[in-house]
Amino acid sequence: MSSPAADPPIAVPPPSPIEIEVRRIRELANGRRPAAALAAAARLAAEVPENRDVLHLVASSQRRLNRIADALATLDRLERLHPQFSRLYQERGHCFVTLRDAPRAISAFLRGVNINPALPRSWAMLERLYRMTGDEKNAATAARHVALLANLPPEIAQATGLFCDGELTPAENIVRGYLLKNGNHVEAMRLLARIGIARDVLNDAELLLEAVLSLEPDYRAARHDYALVLIERHKYHQGREELEKLLRLDPENRQYRTLYATACAGLGEHDKAIPLYRELLAGALQPADLHLSIAHSLKTIGRREEAVESYRAAAAVRPNFGDAYWSLANLKTYRFLDAEIAHMRAAEAAPGTPLGDRYHLCFALGKALEDGGDHAESWRCYERGNALKRSESRYRPEIIENNTRKQIEVCTGAFFAARRGQGAPDRAPIFIVGLPRSGSTLLEQILASHPLIEGTQELSDVQRMVLALQGREPDLDNPRYPGSLAGLSRDELRQLGEKYLAETRVYRTDKPYFIDKMPNNFRHIGLIHLMLPNARIIDARREPMACCFSNFKQLFANGQEFTYSVQDIARYYRTYLELMRHWDAVLPGRVLRVLHEDVVEDLEGTVRRLLDFCGLEFEQACVDFHRTERSVRTPSSEQVRQPIFRDGLDQWTRYEPWLGPLRDALGDALVRYRE
């Protein structure tokens, strides 16, 4: 799996005409004009039939007009489309209260508060219903939640509710306004951090949670959030330390134990993570995710057949679990049964299948049909999966292109000459950069087969340094980085290099060299050279049509948002060539370029080039790389455990009838890539 590049936050657009009309209808409903609200909501629903807020307004207006059967039918449709929307269950609970059906009302309200604990009306109704049915214990629990919400500032209670229902922008606006007006408030700060996590602005979330814990060290929920952020930022060792503190206080807590196992897996300790995950299966309410985590760890350490069993177990528990089917496809060597393909088709077409599961299923179907030789239908699945995934992406190609222009402007030959001999002199790191799906995992496996080289994983440390150099709340159109490189002193460059070496130490044993295979680091070769002037840098490059199509049919676990559109992929590839040509010009000989096609045609010659570049003696084990047993975390994990075959070079040609737009968008990159 590939880790994300540093994706900055995107500016929030103004409200759309639909959002403005929803606000107007809500004012009608709150003004006790349910008939007018229903008429307006029904007209809007005809225009946007799957809009969550519009359907909710239709249902609530129907209930207020005592059209309970119609309201329940609308809520059923809303649940099929948006099953994690808490207020639909609250509305359903009110319908059952009107029907005097206490058991079903309780069930509905409970489902709502399990999704969104900040629903005071649901808790109040639950307290009342429990008392009516003589359940004093649960009534007292509901009353405690009512009191807890009542003690929160109203703004924070409201923002929490919005956050839980996925309305991040209004929640963030409310909580930021509250903090500006009232100063530090731990619940508000924690909520803002949780919004940051949801938006993938993890550096800000980490700082906020550190501040919360400095104010309230015993706040367990905040410490759990802090551990989660550390793990999301690939700071697995620090995250595990935080979880150990929590587990000493509550050793049976399932959330803590699950996250602890995730930290172990992140550190490559899969033999420790797998039994921890398996212990959690007993009594798990949602075992599908645990089966998936077990399978990922088994795959990483090469226990393929056990991984297949666990992926299948995940799919059996949750039949529309797209990630389980895509993970099977992502083994690259798995072949789906006809019955599995039929099931995936049905699940992908089902109206209640969530968006994430739907595009996972599309990519899995694309691979299954490709293996079966139906390339036309396979292409349609890949195309649909990419369109669905792109629809939720924040990717803006101009940000990457602007970064490239800035790198070329700042990182000149004279700039590097003035800083010669600075940075940390350690020769241990070997960076493999380039595009995903360019053969970088193969190069890593070859080098990691040498007894002196440690194969680690795609490390996020350089990406985190870039985020720090960008500063908080960066201006995306005029970012501080890479211009901020010019302001770094000799001591600061050395400290950055030493910081990188110290923080990556946790992934290493006692071998003198180690590999960092984060592909996106090609954008930061200037920074790498300044802080680690003796590190080796290898550019893994693949023929553009093959590379770009391989990315188009790959669904990444995180990041690599440029891969979900033919135009975006082509622009990214051209930008990559432009920047690598610049590094070649200003740092001649600093980067070794290795073409994937050359590796396939002349494996031993490529191995000798690689080892000569690294200053190491030839080892036959590097030629016999497929016999090396080690953890491999990327989509190519199964492929690099087999000898090299030429078949993969021309797989893209089977899709040539649909790849004209890609060829056109690549332009002269089709020949320039061999420069």
C-alpha positions as CSV (number, residue, x, y, z in Angstrom):
1,M,0.0,0.0,0.0
2,S,1.2,3.5,-0.7
3,S,1.3,6.3,1.8
4,P,0.0,9.7,0.9
5,A,2.0,12.6,-0.3
6,A,1.5,15.8,1.7
7,D,-2.0,16.8,0.5
8,P,-2.8,20.3,1.7
9,P,-6.3,21.3,2.8
10,I,-8.6,22.6,0.1
11,A,-10.4,26.0,0.4
12,V,-14.1,25.5,1.2
13,P,-16.4,26.7,-1.7
14,P,-19.4,29.0,-1.0
15,P,-22.8,27.3,-0.4
16,S,-24.4,25.9,-3.6
17,P,-28.0,26.8,-4.7
18,I,-29.2,23.5,-3.3
19,E,-27.7,24.2,0.1
20,I,-29.3,27.7,0.1
21,E,-32.7,26.2,-0.7
22,V,-32.3,23.5,2.0
23,R,-31.7,26.3,4.5
24,R,-34.9,28.1,3.3
25,I,-37.0,24.9,3.7
26,R,-35.6,24.3,7.1
27,E,-36.7,27.8,8.2
28,L,-40.2,26.9,6.9
29,A,-40.2,23.7,8.9
30,N,-38.9,25.4,12.0
31,G,-41.5,28.1,11.5
32,R,-44.3,25.5,11.9
33,R,-45.2,25.6,8.2
34,P,-44.9,21.8,7.5
35,A,-47.2,21.9,4.4
36,A,-45.1,24.6,2.8
37,A,-41.9,22.9,3.8
38,L,-43.1,19.6,2.4
39,A,-44.1,21.1,-0.9
40,A,-40.8,22.8,-1.3
41,A,-38.8,19.8,-0.2
42,A,-40.7,17.5,-2.6
43,R,-39.9,19.9,-5.5
44,L,-36.2,19.9,-4.5
45,A,-36.2,16.1,-4.1
46,A,-37.3,15.7,-7.7
47,E,-34.2,17.6,-8.7
48,V,-31.7,15.9,-6.3
49,P,-33.4,12.6,-5.4
50,E,-30.4,11.3,-3.4
51,N,-29.7,14.4,-1.3
52,R,-29.6,13.5,2.4
53,D,-30.8,16.7,3.9
54,V,-33.7,17.1,1.4
55,L,-35.0,13.6,2.1
56,H,-34.7,14.2,5.8
57,L,-36.8,17.4,5.4
58,V,-39.4,15.5,3.4
59,A,-39.7,12.9,6.1
60,S,-39.9,15.3,9.0
61,S,-42.5,17.4,7.2
62,Q,-44.5,14.3,6.5
63,R,-44.4,13.3,10.2
64,R,-45.5,16.8,11.3
65,L,-48.5,16.5,9.0
66,N,-49.2,13.1,10.6
67,R,-48.4,11.2,7.4
68,I,-46.5,8.6,9.4
69,A,-46.5,5.8,6.8
70,D,-45.2,8.2,4.1
71,A,-42.5,9.5,6.6
72,L,-41.3,5.9,7.4
73,A,-41.1,5.1,3.7
74,T,-39.0,8.2,3.0
75,L,-36.7,7.3,5.9
76,D,-36.3,3.8,4.5
77,R,-35.1,5.3,1.3
78,L,-32.8,7.7,3.2
79,E,-31.3,4.8,5.1
80,R,-30.5,2.9,1.9
81,L,-28.7,5.9,0.6
82,H,-27.1,7.3,3.8
83,P,-27.0,4.6,6.5
84,Q,-24.7,6.5,8.7
85,F,-26.9,9.6,9.0
86,S,-27.8,9.7,12.7
87,R,-30.8,12.1,12.4
88,L,-32.7,9.8,10.2
89,Y,-32.9,7.3,13.1
90,Q,-33.9,10.1,15.4
91,E,-36.7,11.0,13.0
92,R,-37.8,7.4,12.8
93,G,-37.9,7.3,16.6
94,H,-40.3,10.2,16.6
95,C,-42.5,8.5,14.1
96,F,-42.7,5.4,16.3
97,V,-43.4,7.6,19.3
98,T,-46.4,9.0,17.4
99,L,-47.5,5.4,16.7
100,R,-47.1,4.6,20.4
101,D,-44.6,1.8,19.5
102,A,-42.1,2.1,22.4
103,P,-39.8,-0.8,21.5
104,R,-39.2,0.3,17.9
105,A,-38.9,3.9,19.0
106,I,-36.2,2.9,21.5
107,S,-34.4,0.9,18.9
108,A,-34.4,3.8,16.5
109,F,-33.2,6.4,19.0
110,L,-30.4,4.0,20.2
111,R,-29.2,3.5,16.7
112,G,-29.0,7.3,16.2
113,V,-27.0,7.9,19.4
114,N,-24.6,5.1,18.6
115,I,-23.7,6.9,15.5
116,N,-23.9,10.4,17.0
117,P,-23.7,10.7,20.8
118,A,-24.5,14.5,20.6
119,L,-28.3,14.1,20.0
120,P,-29.9,15.6,23.1
121,R,-33.5,15.1,21.8
122,S,-32.8,11.4,21.3
123,W,-31.3,10.9,24.7
124,A,-34.2,12.8,26.3
125,M,-36.7,10.6,24.5
126,L,-34.8,7.5,25.5
127,E,-34.9,8.6,29.1
128,R,-38.6,9.1,28.9
129,L,-39.3,5.8,27.0
130,Y,-37.2,3.8,29.4
131,R,-39.0,5.2,32.4
132,M,-42.3,4.4,30.8
133,T,-41.3,0.8,30.3
134,G,-39.8,0.5,33.8
135,D,-36.2,0.2,32.7
136,E,-34.6,2.5,35.4
137,K,-31.0,1.5,34.7
138,N,-31.1,2.5,31.1
139,A,-33.2,5.6,31.9
140,A,-30.4,6.7,34.3
141,T,-27.8,6.1,31.6
142,A,-29.8,8.2,29.2
143,A,-30.2,10.9,31.8
144,R,-26.4,11.1,32.3
145,H,-26.0,11.7,28.6
146,V,-28.7,14.4,28.7
147,A,-26.8,16.1,31.6
148,L,-23.4,15.7,29.9
149,L,-24.7,17.4,26.8
150,A,-26.4,20.1,28.9
151,N,-23.1,20.9,30.6
152,L,-21.3,21.4,27.3
153,P,-21.4,24.9,25.7
154,P,-24.4,24.8,23.3
155,E,-22.0,25.7,20.4
156,I,-19.8,22.7,21.1
157,A,-22.8,20.3,21.5
158,Q,-24.2,21.5,18.2
159,A,-20.8,21.3,16.4
160,T,-20.3,17.7,17.8
161,G,-23.6,16.7,16.3
162,L,-22.8,18.2,13.0
163,F,-19.4,16.5,13.0
164,C,-20.8,13.1,13.7
165,D,-23.2,13.4,10.8
166,G,-20.3,14.3,8.5
167,E,-21.0,18.1,8.2
168,L,-17.4,19.1,8.8
169,T,-17.4,22.6,7.5
170,P,-20.3,24.0,9.7
171,A,-18.9,22.1,12.6
172,E,-15.4,23.6,12.1
173,N,-16.8,27.1,11.7
174,I,-18.7,26.8,14.9
175,V,-15.9,25.4,17.0
176,R,-13.3,27.8,15.6
177,G,-15.6,30.7,16.4
178,Y,-16.1,29.5,19.9
179,L,-12.4,29.1,20.6
180,L,-11.6,32.6,19.2
181,K,-14.2,34.0,21.5
182,N,-13.6,31.9,24.6
183,G,-10.0,30.7,24.5
184,N,-8.9,27.2,25.4
185,H,-11.6,24.6,26.0
186,V,-10.5,21.0,26.0
187,E,-13.7,19.6,24.4
188,A,-13.7,22.2,21.7
189,M,-10.0,21.7,21.0
190,R,-10.5,17.9,20.9
191,L,-13.4,18.3,18.5
192,L,-11.3,20.6,16.3
193,A,-8.6,17.9,16.3
194,R,-11.2,15.2,15.3
195,I,-12.3,17.4,12.4
196,G,-8.7,17.7,11.4
197,I,-8.4,13.9,11.4
198,A,-11.5,13.6,9.3
199,R,-10.0,16.2,6.8
200,D,-6.6,14.4,6.9
201,V,-4.9,17.6,8.3
202,L,-3.0,15.4,10.8
203,N,-0.2,17.7,11.7
204,D,-2.7,20.3,13.1
205,A,-4.7,17.5,14.9
206,E,-1.5,16.3,16.5
207,L,-0.6,19.7,17.9
208,L,-4.2,20.3,19.1
209,L,-4.3,17.0,21.0
210,E,-0.8,17.6,22.5
211,A,-2.3,20.9,23.9
212,V,-5.4,19.1,25.2
213,L,-3.3,16.5,27.0
214,S,-1.0,19.2,28.5
215,L,-4.2,20.7,30.0
216,E,-5.8,17.4,31.0
217,P,-3.3,14.6,31.1
218,D,-5.9,12.1,32.3
219,Y,-8.3,12.7,29.4
220,R,-8.4,9.1,28.0
221,A,-10.5,9.8,24.9
222,A,-8.1,12.6,23.9
223,R,-5.1,10.3,24.5
224,H,-6.8,7.7,22.3
225,D,-7.3,10.3,19.6
226,Y,-3.6,11.3,19.9
227,A,-2.4,7.7,19.5
228,L,-4.7,7.4,16.5
229,V,-3.1,10.5,14.9
230,L,0.4,9.3,15.6
231,I,-0.3,6.0,13.9
232,E,-2.0,7.7,10.9
233,R,1.1,9.8,10.6
234,H,3.2,6.6,10.7
235,K,4.7,7.5,14.0
236,Y,4.0,3.9,15.1
237,H,6.5,3.8,18.0
238,Q,5.2,6.9,19.7
239,G,1.6,5.8,19.1
240,R,2.2,2.5,20.7
241,E,3.8,4.2,23.7
242,E,0.6,6.2,24.2
243,L,-1.5,3.1,23.9
244,E,0.6,1.3,26.5
245,K,-0.3,4.1,28.9
246,L,-4.0,3.6,28.2
247,L,-3.9,-0.2,28.4
248,R,-2.3,0.0,31.8
249,L,-5.5,1.8,32.9
250,D,-7.9,-0.3,31.0
251,P,-6.3,-3.5,29.6
252,E,-9.6,-4.9,28.2
253,N,-10.6,-1.9,26.2
254,R,-11.2,-3.2,22.6
255,Q,-10.4,0.2,21.0
256,Y,-7.1,0.4,22.7
257,R,-6.2,-3.2,21.9
258,T,-7.2,-2.9,18.2
259,L,-5.1,0.3,17.7
260,Y,-2.2,-1.3,19.5
261,A,-2.3,-4.2,17.1
262,T,-2.3,-1.7,14.2
263,A,0.7,0.0,15.6
264,C,2.5,-3.3,15.8
265,A,1.6,-4.0,12.2
266,G,2.9,-0.6,11.2
267,L,6.2,-1.3,12.9
268,G,6.4,-4.5,10.8
269,E,5.8,-6.7,13.9
270,H,3.2,-8.8,12.1
271,D,3.9,-12.0,14.1
272,K,2.8,-9.9,17.1
273,A,-0.1,-8.1,15.4
274,I,-1.8,-11.2,14.0
275,P,-2.5,-13.0,17.3
276,L,-3.6,-9.7,18.8
277,Y,-6.2,-9.2,16.0
278,R,-7.3,-12.8,16.4
279,E,-7.9,-12.4,20.1
280,L,-10.2,-9.5,19.3
281,L,-12.3,-11.6,17.0
282,A,-14.0,-13.2,20.0
283,G,-17.0,-11.0,20.8
284,A,-16.4,-8.6,18.0
285,L,-19.6,-6.8,16.8
286,Q,-18.0,-6.0,13.4
287,P,-15.4,-8.7,12.7
288,A,-15.1,-7.9,9.0
289,D,-12.5,-5.2,9.6
290,L,-10.5,-7.5,11.9
291,H,-10.5,-10.3,9.3
292,L,-9.2,-7.7,6.8
293,S,-6.4,-6.5,9.1
294,I,-5.3,-10.1,9.8
295,A,-5.3,-10.8,6.0
296,H,-3.2,-7.6,5.3
297,S,-0.6,-8.7,7.8
298,L,-0.5,-12.3,6.5
299,K,-0.1,-11.0,2.9
300,T,2.7,-8.7,4.0
301,I,4.8,-11.6,5.4
302,G,4.0,-13.9,2.5
303,R,1.5,-16.2,4.0
304,R,-0.7,-16.0,0.9
305,E,-3.2,-18.9,1.4
306,E,-4.0,-17.8,4.9
307,A,-4.4,-14.3,3.7
308,V,-6.9,-15.5,1.1
309,E,-8.9,-17.3,3.8
310,S,-9.1,-14.2,5.9
311,Y,-10.1,-11.9,3.0
312,R,-12.9,-14.4,2.2
313,A,-13.9,-14.4,5.9
314,A,-14.2,-10.6,5.8
315,A,-16.4,-10.8,2.7
316,A,-18.6,-13.5,4.2
317,V,-19.3,-11.4,7.3
318,R,-20.1,-8.3,5.2
319,P,-21.2,-9.3,1.7
320,N,-20.8,-5.9,0.1
321,F,-17.4,-5.3,1.7
322,G,-15.6,-3.9,-1.3
323,D,-12.2,-3.7,0.4
324,A,-12.2,-7.4,1.0
325,Y,-12.8,-8.2,-2.7
326,W,-10.4,-5.5,-3.9
327,S,-7.7,-6.9,-1.5
328,L,-8.1,-10.3,-3.1
329,A,-7.8,-8.7,-6.5
330,N,-4.8,-6.7,-5.2
331,L,-2.9,-9.9,-4.5
332,K,-2.5,-9.9,-8.3
333,T,-2.2,-13.7,-8.4
334,Y,-5.7,-14.4,-7.1
335,R,-8.3,-15.6,-9.6
336,F,-12.0,-15.1,-8.8
337,L,-14.6,-17.8,-9.1
338,D,-17.6,-17.2,-11.4
339,A,-19.8,-17.1,-8.3
340,E,-17.7,-14.4,-6.7
341,I,-17.8,-12.3,-9.8
342,A,-21.6,-12.6,-9.9
343,H,-21.8,-11.6,-6.3
344,M,-19.5,-8.6,-6.8
345,R,-21.7,-7.4,-9.8
346,A,-24.8,-7.7,-7.7
347,A,-23.3,-5.9,-4.7
348,E,-21.9,-3.1,-6.9
349,A,-25.3,-2.5,-8.5
350,A,-27.3,-2.6,-5.2
351,P,-28.6,0.8,-4.3
352,G,-27.7,0.5,-0.7
353,T,-24.0,-0.1,-1.3
354,P,-21.9,2.8,0.1
355,L,-19.7,4.8,-2.3
356,G,-16.4,3.4,-0.8
357,D,-17.5,-0.2,-1.2
358,R,-18.9,0.5,-4.7
359,Y,-15.6,1.8,-6.1
360,H,-13.6,-1.0,-4.4
361,L,-15.9,-3.5,-6.1
362,C,-15.5,-1.7,-9.4
363,F,-11.7,-2.1,-9.2
364,A,-12.0,-5.7,-8.1
365,L,-14.3,-6.5,-11.0
366,G,-12.0,-4.7,-13.4
367,K,-9.2,-7.1,-12.3
368,A,-11.4,-10.2,-12.3
369,L,-12.7,-9.5,-15.8
370,E,-9.1,-8.6,-17.0
371,D,-7.9,-12.0,-15.9
372,G,-10.9,-13.6,-17.7
373,G,-10.0,-11.8,-21.0
374,D,-13.0,-9.5,-21.1
375,H,-11.1,-6.3,-21.6
376,A,-14.0,-4.2,-22.8
377,E,-16.1,-4.8,-19.7
378,S,-12.9,-4.7,-17.5
379,W,-12.2,-1.2,-18.9
380,R,-15.7,-0.1,-18.1
381,C,-15.3,-1.2,-14.5
382,Y,-11.9,0.5,-14.1
383,E,-13.3,3.6,-15.6
384,R,-16.4,3.6,-13.3
385,G,-14.3,2.9,-10.2
386,N,-11.9,5.8,-11.0
387,A,-14.8,8.2,-11.7
388,L,-16.4,7.3,-8.3
389,K,-13.1,7.6,-6.5
390,R,-12.3,10.9,-8.2
391,S,-15.7,12.3,-7.2
392,E,-14.6,12.4,-3.5
393,S,-11.0,13.5,-4.1
394,R,-9.6,16.9,-3.2
395,Y,-6.7,16.5,-5.7
396,R,-5.7,19.6,-7.6
397,P,-3.0,19.0,-10.2
398,E,-2.0,22.7,-10.3
399,I,-0.7,22.4,-6.7
400,I,1.9,19.8,-7.8
401,E,2.8,21.7,-10.9
402,N,3.3,24.9,-8.9
403,N,5.5,23.0,-6.5
404,T,7.6,21.8,-9.4
405,R,8.0,25.3,-10.8
406,K,9.1,26.5,-7.3
407,Q,11.6,23.6,-6.9
408,I,13.2,24.6,-10.2
409,E,13.3,28.3,-9.3
410,V,14.8,27.7,-5.8
411,C,17.0,24.7,-6.2
412,T,19.5,25.8,-8.7
413,G,23.1,24.6,-9.3
414,A,24.4,27.7,-7.5
415,F,22.0,27.1,-4.6
416,F,23.4,23.6,-4.0
417,A,27.0,24.7,-4.6
418,A,26.7,27.3,-1.8
419,R,25.6,24.5,0.6
420,R,28.1,21.9,-0.4
421,G,29.2,19.7,2.5
422,Q,26.3,20.6,4.8
423,G,23.8,18.2,6.3
424,A,24.3,14.9,8.1
425,P,27.1,12.8,6.5
426,D,25.6,9.4,7.2
427,R,25.7,7.1,4.1
428,A,23.0,4.7,5.4
429,P,19.9,5.8,3.5
430,I,19.0,4.6,0.0
431,F,16.0,6.4,-1.4
432,I,14.0,4.8,-4.2
433,V,11.7,7.4,-5.9
434,G,9.5,7.7,-8.9
435,L,5.9,7.0,-9.7
436,P,3.9,4.2,-8.1
437,R,3.7,1.1,-10.2
438,S,7.1,1.9,-11.8
439,G,9.0,-1.2,-10.6
440,S,10.2,0.4,-7.3
441,T,9.1,-2.6,-5.2
442,L,11.1,-4.8,-7.4
443,L,14.2,-2.7,-7.0
444,E,13.6,-2.6,-3.2
445,Q,13.4,-6.4,-3.2
446,I,16.6,-6.8,-5.2
447,L,18.5,-4.5,-2.9
448,A,17.0,-5.8,0.3
449,S,18.3,-9.3,-0.7
450,H,21.8,-8.0,-0.1
451,P,23.0,-8.9,3.4
452,L,24.1,-5.3,4.2
453,I,20.8,-3.6,3.2
454,E,17.6,-3.3,5.3
455,G,14.3,-3.2,3.4
456,T,11.9,-1.1,5.4
457,Q,8.8,0.4,3.8
458,E,7.4,3.6,2.3
459,L,8.5,5.9,5.1
460,S,6.6,9.2,5.6
461,D,9.4,11.1,7.4
462,V,10.3,13.3,4.5
463,Q,6.7,14.1,3.9
464,R,6.3,15.2,7.5
465,M,9.4,17.4,7.3
466,V,7.9,19.1,4.2
467,L,4.7,19.8,6.1
468,A,6.7,21.4,8.9
469,L,8.6,23.5,6.4
470,Q,5.3,24.6,4.8
471,G,4.1,25.9,8.1
472,R,0.5,25.8,9.5
473,E,-2.3,26.9,7.3
474,P,-0.2,27.1,4.1
475,D,-1.2,29.3,1.2
476,L,-1.7,26.7,-1.5
477,D,-1.1,29.1,-4.4
478,N,2.0,30.6,-2.8
479,P,3.5,28.0,-0.4
480,R,6.5,28.7,1.9
481,Y,8.1,25.4,0.8
482,P,10.4,25.0,-1.1
483,G,11.4,28.7,-0.7
484,S,11.8,28.0,3.0
485,L,14.8,25.8,2.2
486,A,16.9,28.9,1.5
487,G,16.5,30.0,5.1
488,L,17.9,26.8,6.6
489,S,21.3,27.2,8.3
490,R,24.1,24.7,8.2
491,D,23.1,23.5,11.7
492,E,19.4,23.2,10.8
493,L,20.2,21.1,7.7
494,R,22.4,18.8,9.8
495,Q,19.6,18.6,12.5
496,L,17.1,17.7,9.8
497,G,19.3,14.8,8.6
498,E,19.9,13.6,12.1
499,K,16.2,13.8,12.9
500,Y,15.4,11.7,9.8
501,L,18.0,9.1,10.8
502,A,16.8,9.0,14.4
503,E,13.1,8.7,13.5
504,T,13.6,5.9,10.9
505,R,15.8,3.9,13.3
506,V,12.8,2.1,14.6
507,Y,12.4,0.3,11.2
508,R,16.0,-0.9,11.1
509,T,18.1,-3.7,12.5
510,D,21.9,-3.5,12.6
511,K,22.4,-3.5,8.9
512,P,24.5,-0.5,7.7
513,Y,22.2,0.5,4.9
514,F,18.4,0.9,4.6
515,I,15.8,1.7,2.0
516,D,13.1,4.4,2.0
517,K,10.8,3.6,-0.9
518,M,8.4,6.5,-0.7
519,P,7.8,7.2,-4.4
520,N,6.6,10.8,-4.0
521,N,10.0,11.8,-2.6
522,F,11.1,12.6,-6.1
523,R,9.4,15.9,-5.4
524,H,11.8,16.5,-2.5
525,I,15.2,15.4,-3.8
526,G,16.5,18.9,-3.1
527,L,15.7,18.6,0.5
528,I,17.1,15.1,0.7
529,H,20.3,16.2,-0.9
530,L,20.7,19.1,1.5
531,M,20.1,17.2,4.7
532,L,21.6,13.8,3.6
533,P,24.3,14.6,1.0
534,N,25.7,11.1,1.0
535,A,22.4,9.2,0.7
536,R,21.9,7.2,-2.5
537,I,18.9,8.2,-4.7
538,I,17.5,5.8,-7.3
539,D,14.8,6.8,-9.8
540,A,12.6,3.8,-10.7
541,R,11.1,4.7,-14.1
542,R,8.7,2.8,-16.4
543,E,7.5,3.4,-19.9
544,P,4.7,6.0,-19.6
545,M,1.7,4.1,-21.2
546,A,2.4,1.0,-19.0
547,C,3.1,3.1,-15.9
548,C,0.1,5.4,-16.2
549,F,-2.4,2.6,-17.1
550,S,-1.1,0.5,-14.2
551,N,-1.8,3.4,-11.9
552,F,-5.3,3.9,-13.4
553,K,-6.3,0.3,-12.6
554,Q,-4.8,0.5,-9.1
555,L,-6.9,1.6,-6.1
556,F,-4.4,2.8,-3.4
557,A,-5.0,2.5,0.3
558,N,-4.0,6.1,0.9
559,G,-2.9,9.1,-1.2
560,Q,-1.8,9.0,-4.8
561,E,-4.9,11.0,-5.7
562,F,-3.5,11.9,-9.1
563,T,-4.2,8.3,-10.3
564,Y,-8.0,8.5,-10.6
565,S,-8.2,10.4,-13.9
566,V,-6.4,9.8,-17.2
567,Q,-5.7,13.5,-17.6
568,D,-4.4,13.8,-14.0
569,I,-2.1,10.8,-14.4
570,A,-0.7,12.2,-17.7
571,R,-0.1,15.6,-16.1
572,Y,1.6,14.1,-13.1
573,Y,3.9,11.9,-15.3
574,R,4.9,14.9,-17.4
575,T,5.6,17.0,-14.2
576,Y,7.7,14.1,-12.8
577,L,9.8,14.1,-16.0
578,E,10.2,17.8,-15.8
579,L,11.4,17.8,-12.2
580,M,13.7,14.8,-12.6
581,R,15.3,16.5,-15.7
582,H,16.0,19.5,-13.4
583,W,17.6,17.3,-10.7
584,D,19.8,15.7,-13.3
585,A,20.9,19.2,-14.5
586,V,21.7,20.7,-11.1
587,L,22.8,17.6,-9.3
588,P,24.6,15.6,-12.1
589,G,25.2,12.0,-11.2
590,R,23.4,12.3,-7.9
591,V,20.4,10.1,-9.1
592,L,20.7,6.7,-10.7
593,R,18.0,6.1,-13.2
594,V,16.7,2.5,-13.6
595,L,14.2,1.7,-16.4
596,H,11.9,-1.1,-15.5
597,E,12.2,-2.5,-19.0
598,D,16.0,-2.8,-18.6
599,V,15.5,-4.7,-15.3
600,V,13.3,-7.2,-17.1
601,E,15.7,-7.5,-20.1
602,D,19.0,-7.6,-18.2
603,L,18.4,-8.5,-14.6
604,E,22.0,-9.3,-13.6
605,G,23.4,-6.2,-15.4
606,T,20.9,-4.0,-13.6
607,V,21.8,-5.6,-10.2
608,R,25.5,-4.9,-10.8
609,R,24.6,-1.2,-11.7
610,L,22.6,-0.8,-8.5
611,L,25.2,-2.3,-6.2
612,D,28.0,-0.4,-7.9
613,F,26.0,2.8,-7.3
614,C,25.6,1.9,-3.6
615,G,29.3,1.1,-3.3
616,L,28.6,-2.6,-2.5
617,E,30.0,-5.9,-3.7
618,F,27.9,-8.1,-6.0
619,E,25.7,-10.7,-4.3
620,Q,23.9,-13.5,-6.3
621,A,21.1,-13.3,-3.8
622,C,20.1,-10.0,-5.4
623,V,19.6,-11.8,-8.7
624,D,17.6,-14.5,-6.9
625,F,15.5,-11.8,-5.1
626,H,12.3,-13.8,-5.3
627,R,13.7,-16.3,-2.8
628,T,14.2,-13.6,-0.1
629,E,11.7,-13.8,2.7
630,R,10.7,-10.4,4.1
631,S,7.7,-8.2,4.7
632,V,6.5,-6.3,1.6
633,R,3.7,-3.8,2.1
634,T,3.0,-2.6,-1.5
635,P,0.5,-3.9,-4.1
636,S,3.4,-5.7,-5.8
637,S,4.1,-7.9,-2.8
638,E,3.1,-11.2,-4.5
639,Q,4.8,-10.3,-7.8
640,V,8.2,-9.7,-6.2
641,R,8.1,-13.1,-4.7
642,Q,8.2,-14.6,-8.2
643,P,10.9,-14.6,-10.9
644,I,10.7,-11.8,-13.5
645,F,8.5,-12.4,-16.5
646,R,8.2,-10.2,-19.6
647,D,4.4,-10.6,-19.8
648,G,3.8,-7.6,-17.6
649,L,5.6,-5.1,-19.9
650,D,2.9,-5.0,-22.6
651,Q,-0.3,-5.7,-20.6
652,W,-1.5,-2.2,-21.3
653,T,-1.7,-2.9,-25.0
654,R,-4.8,-5.1,-24.4
655,Y,-6.6,-1.8,-23.5
656,E,-5.2,0.2,-26.3
657,P,-8.6,0.9,-27.9
658,W,-9.6,3.0,-24.9
659,L,-6.2,4.6,-24.2
660,G,-6.1,7.2,-26.9
661,P,-6.8,10.1,-24.5
662,L,-4.0,9.0,-22.3
663,R,-1.5,8.8,-25.2
664,D,-2.6,12.2,-26.4
665,A,-2.2,13.7,-22.9
666,L,1.3,12.2,-22.5
667,G,2.5,13.8,-25.8
668,D,6.3,13.8,-26.1
669,A,6.7,12.1,-22.7
670,L,6.3,8.9,-24.7
671,V,9.8,9.4,-26.0
672,R,11.3,11.8,-23.4
673,Y,11.1,9.3,-20.6
674,R,14.3,7.6,-21.8
675,E,16.4,10.8,-21.6
